[in-house]
Amino acid sequence: MITITANDVDNCLTYAGLVDTLREAFRAGAVQPVRHHHTIERAKGSASTLLLMPAWNDFTAGEGDGHIGVKIAAVSPDNNAAGLPAVMGVYLLLDGTTGEPRALIDGQRLTLWRTACASGLATSYLARNDASRLLLVGAGALAPHLARAHASQRPIREVTIWNRTPANAEKVAETLRQEGMDVKATDELETAIGRADIVSCATLSTVPLVRGSLLRPGTHVDLVGAFSPTMRESDDETLSRASVFVDTRAGATKEAGDIVQGIESGALTADDIKADLFELTRGEHAGRQNADEITLFKSVGAAIEDLAAGIAVYRAFMP
């Protein structure tokens, strides 16, 4: 078994390439049981969440031996105070026939890449072709990856970043400036939402940050945080104004706070969800219908994404 580090993951992947890899993975499908969610209570501070996410190729299709994979991840909201990312984890990739361990991959970096590129995949179907102004809400470890993934699919010329802690927004802005992007930090969230062509929100918020009343016609909203029913990044008006898409129907209707709470309030029904990534990649839904449509993509993360990204890293890493 080989060990693949975070730097190795970076060297093995490109954003446009991984978007295409995920496109093919969703089109082909895989077996992915609903992930295990365990809350770890603490005497002091916020609870952590342990996630176990298994997936494997559909061996009944008879197309090669394939792989089995499982991600073990912990999400700890208080990590920011210690200068650490909220998400930690490892990915174990196994041989599909023998179960022999093939690779232990840095799960934190793999998660950043596959999460951002799943949003990029959705953007390829849901954002306007001329979308050029991107707003990042949240300045965690995922933020720069989201900027790069969206820019791999649309002609992003301007990036604005908002964060509860302005210094963190400026830090991400400087990182992206060094890569040649036109980026600025802002403390005026409402104004930024009203100007954006794509609003990409990746936070651990439990209260809505994106308000539907502020969205211009034609905006694409990308909601990446709120991975549990108690969390939320958008309000009911956002859901009612938008055409709603998800990464997987089973995951989103069970775990995604924006979707779960929206259904509970009556702002949305499960039948209102237009399509998931399986349906989009297979051409069962065309995605955006016109230039004025407000679209919304809600992801909670899917094990098929980890499996596809893990296999891509393993194949690129091996001589």
C-alpha positions in Angstrom: 0.0 0.0 0.0 1.3 3.4 -0.9 0.7 6.7 1.0 -0.3 9.7 -1.0 0.2 13.1 0.6 -1.7 16.4 0.2 1.0 17.7 -2.0 0.8 14.6 -4.1 -2.9 15.1 -4.5 -2.3 18.6 -5.8 0.3 17.4 -8.3 -2.0 14.7 -9.6 -5.1 16.7 -10.3 -6.4 19.7 -12.3 -9.7 21.4 -11.8 -11.0 21.0 -15.3 -9.7 17.5 -15.4 -11.4 16.5 -12.1 -14.7 18.1 -13.2 -14.6 15.9 -16.3 -13.7 12.8 -14.1 -16.7 13.5 -11.9 -18.9 14.0 -14.9 -18.0 10.5 -16.2 -18.4 9.0 -12.7 -21.9 10.3 -12.2 -22.8 9.2 -15.7 -21.6 5.7 -15.1 -22.8 5.4 -11.5 -21.4 3.5 -8.5 -22.7 1.8 -5.3 -22.7 4.3 -2.5 -24.6 3.5 0.7 -25.9 6.6 2.6 -23.0 7.8 4.7 -22.8 7.2 8.4 -23.2 10.3 10.5 -22.1 10.3 14.2 -22.1 13.2 16.6 -19.3 13.4 19.0 -20.3 15.4 22.0 -17.8 17.3 24.1 -17.9 18.6 27.6 -16.5 22.0 26.3 -16.9 23.5 22.9 -18.9 22.4 19.9 -19.6 18.8 19.0 -17.7 17.2 16.2 -19.2 15.0 13.5 -17.6 11.7 12.3 -18.4 10.8 8.7 -17.9 7.3 7.2 -18.4 7.4 3.4 -18.0 4.0 1.5 -18.4 3.5 -2.2 -17.4 1.0 -4.9 -17.7 0.4 -8.6 -20.8 -1.4 -9.8 -19.2 -4.8 -10.3 -22.4 -6.2 -11.8 -21.8 -4.1 -14.9 -18.9 -6.4 -15.8 -16.5 -3.6 -16.7 -13.2 -4.4 -15.1 -12.3 -5.1 -11.5 -12.8 -1.6 -10.2 -12.1 -0.3 -6.7 -13.6 0.0 -3.2 -13.0 3.1 -1.2 -14.0 4.6 2.1 -13.4 8.0 3.6 -13.2 8.6 7.3 -13.6 12.3 8.1 -14.1 14.4 11.2 -15.7 17.9 11.1 -14.8 20.0 14.1 -16.2 23.5 14.0 -13.9 24.8 16.8 -10.8 24.0 14.8 -10.7 27.6 13.4 -9.7 28.9 16.8 -6.7 26.6 16.7 -5.7 27.6 13.2 -6.8 24.3 11.7 -9.3 23.4 9.0 -12.7 22.2 10.1 -12.5 19.0 8.0 -9.9 16.3 8.7 -9.8 12.8 7.2 -8.1 10.0 5.2 -9.2 8.0 2.2 -8.5 4.3 1.9 -8.6 2.9 -1.6 -8.9 -0.9 -2.0 -8.6 -3.4 -4.9 -12.1 -4.2 -6.2 -11.5 -7.9 -6.5 -9.3 -8.8 -3.5 -10.0 -6.0 -1.1 -6.2 -5.4 -0.9 -5.4 -1.9 0.3 -3.9 0.1 -2.6 -3.5 3.6 -1.3 -4.0 5.7 1.8 -4.7 9.2 0.5 -4.8 12.5 2.4 -8.5 12.8 2.9 -8.6 16.5 3.7 -7.0 17.6 0.4 -9.0 15.0 -1.6 -12.2 16.4 0.0 -11.3 20.0 -0.9 -10.7 19.0 -4.5 -13.7 16.8 -5.1 -16.1 19.2 -3.3 -15.0 22.2 -5.3 -15.1 20.2 -8.5 -18.6 18.9 -7.8 -19.6 22.6 -7.6 -17.7 23.2 -10.8 -19.6 20.3 -12.4 -22.9 21.8 -11.4 -21.8 25.2 -12.7 -21.1 23.7 -16.1 -24.8 23.0 -16.4 -26.4 25.7 -14.3 -24.5 29.0 -14.5 -24.9 31.3 -17.4 -22.2 30.9 -20.1 -21.1 34.5 -19.6 -21.0 34.4 -15.8 -17.9 36.4 -14.9 -18.5 37.7 -11.3 -18.0 35.2 -8.5 -18.8 35.8 -4.8 -17.3 33.5 -2.2 -19.2 33.5 1.1 -16.8 31.9 3.6 -13.0 32.0 3.6 -12.1 28.5 4.9 -9.8 26.0 3.3 -12.3 25.3 0.6 -12.7 28.9 -0.7 -9.7 29.1 -3.0 -10.5 25.6 -4.5 -14.0 26.8 -5.2 -12.7 29.9 -7.0 -10.4 27.8 -9.2 -13.1 25.2 -9.9 -15.7 27.7 -11.0 -13.1 29.5 -13.1 -12.3 26.3 -14.9 -15.9 26.2 -16.2 -16.9 29.9 -16.6 -15.0 33.1 -17.7 -14.6 34.4 -14.1 -13.0 37.9 -14.3 -13.8 39.2 -10.8 -13.9 37.4 -7.4 -15.3 38.9 -4.2 -14.9 37.2 -0.8 -16.9 37.8 2.3 -16.2 36.2 5.7 -17.4 36.9 9.2 -13.7 37.5 10.1 -12.5 40.0 7.4 -8.9 39.2 7.9 -9.5 35.6 6.8 -11.3 36.9 3.6 -8.3 39.1 2.9 -5.9 36.2 3.4 -7.7 34.1 0.8 -8.0 37.1 -1.6 -4.2 37.5 -1.4 -3.6 33.8 -2.2 -5.8 34.1 -5.3 -4.2 37.4 -6.4 -0.9 35.7 -6.4 -2.3 33.3 -9.0 -3.4 36.2 -11.2 -7.1 36.5 -10.3 -8.8 39.9 -9.8 -9.9 39.4 -6.2 -11.1 41.7 -3.4 -12.4 41.1 0.1 -15.6 42.9 1.2 -17.6 43.5 4.4 -20.8 44.3 2.5 -22.4 40.9 1.9 -25.8 42.2 0.7 -24.2 44.4 -2.0 -21.9 41.6 -3.1 -24.8 39.1 -3.5 -26.7 41.6 -5.6 -23.8 42.0 -8.0 -22.7 38.4 -8.4 -23.3 36.0 -11.3 -22.4 33.1 -9.1 -22.7 33.0 -5.3 -20.7 30.2 -3.8 -21.3 29.7 -0.1 -19.2 27.3 2.0 -19.7 28.0 5.7 -20.7 26.2 8.9 -23.6 28.6 9.4 -26.8 27.7 11.1 -28.6 30.9 9.9 -29.3 32.0 6.3 -26.6 34.2 4.8 -27.9 34.3 1.2 -31.2 36.1 1.0 -33.4 35.5 -2.0 -34.6 39.1 -2.2 -31.1 40.2 -3.1 -30.5 37.8 -6.1 -30.6 39.2 -9.6 -32.3 37.3 -12.4 -29.8 34.8 -13.9 -27.8 34.2 -10.7 -26.4 30.8 -9.9 -26.3 29.9 -6.2 -23.9 27.2 -5.1 -24.5 26.0 -1.5 -21.7 23.8 -0.2 -21.9 24.1 3.6 -24.9 23.1 5.7 -24.2 19.4 5.6 -26.6 18.6 8.5 -30.3 19.3 9.0 -29.6 21.9 11.7 -27.4 24.0 9.4 -28.4 26.5 6.8 -27.0 29.0 4.3 -30.0 30.3 2.3 -33.4 31.5 3.2 -36.8 30.3 2.1 -37.1 33.0 -0.6 -34.0 31.8 -2.2 -35.4 28.3 -2.5 -38.8 29.6 -3.8 -37.2 31.8 -6.4 -34.7 29.3 -7.7 -34.7 26.2 -9.8 -33.2 23.7 -7.3 -30.7 21.0 -8.1 -28.7 18.7 -5.8 -25.7 16.4 -5.9 -27.8 13.3 -4.9 -31.5 13.3 -4.0 -31.1 10.8 -1.2 -28.4 12.7 0.5 -29.9 16.2 0.0 -33.4 15.4 1.3 -32.0 13.7 4.4 -29.0 15.7 5.4 -28.8 19.1 3.6 -30.1 21.7 6.0 -31.2 24.1 3.3 -33.3 21.4 1.6 -34.6 19.7 4.8 -35.7 23.0 6.5 -37.1 24.3 3.2 -39.3 21.3 2.9 -40.4 21.6 6.5 -41.4 25.2 6.0 -43.2 24.5 2.8 -40.9 26.7 0.7 -40.0 23.6 -1.3 -41.2 20.0 -1.9 -39.0 17.0 -2.8 -40.8 17.1 -6.2 -39.6 20.6 -6.8 -36.0 19.4 -7.0 -35.3 19.6 -10.8 -32.5 17.1 -11.0 -29.4 15.7 -9.3 -25.9 15.3 -10.8 -26.7 11.8 -12.1 -29.6 13.2 -14.1 -27.7 16.2 -15.3 -24.7 14.2 -16.5 -26.9 11.7 -18.3 -28.8 14.3 -20.2 -32.1 13.6 -18.4 -32.3 17.3 -17.5 -30.7 20.1 -19.6 -29.9 22.3 -16.6 -30.4 26.1 -17.0 -33.4 26.9 -19.2 -32.8 30.6 -19.9 -30.7 33.6 -19.1 -33.0 35.0 -16.4 -33.5 31.7 -14.5 -32.1 31.7 -10.9 -30.5 28.3 -10.3 -29.4 26.7 -7.1 -27.2 23.8 -6.5 -27.0 22.2 -3.0 -24.3 19.7 -2.3 -23.8 17.6 0.9 -21.0 15.5 -0.6 -21.3 12.1 -2.1 -19.0 9.0 -1.7 -19.0 8.6 -5.5 -17.0 11.8 -5.7 -14.4 10.6 -3.3 -14.1 7.3 -5.1 -13.7 8.9 -8.5 -11.2 11.4 -7.2 -9.3 8.8 -5.3 -9.0 6.5 -8.3 -7.8 9.5 -10.5 -5.1 10.4 -7.9 -4.0 6.8 -7.6 -3.7 6.3 -11.4 -1.8 9.6 -11.8 0.5 8.9 -8.9 1.5 5.4 -10.0 4.4 5.2 -12.6 
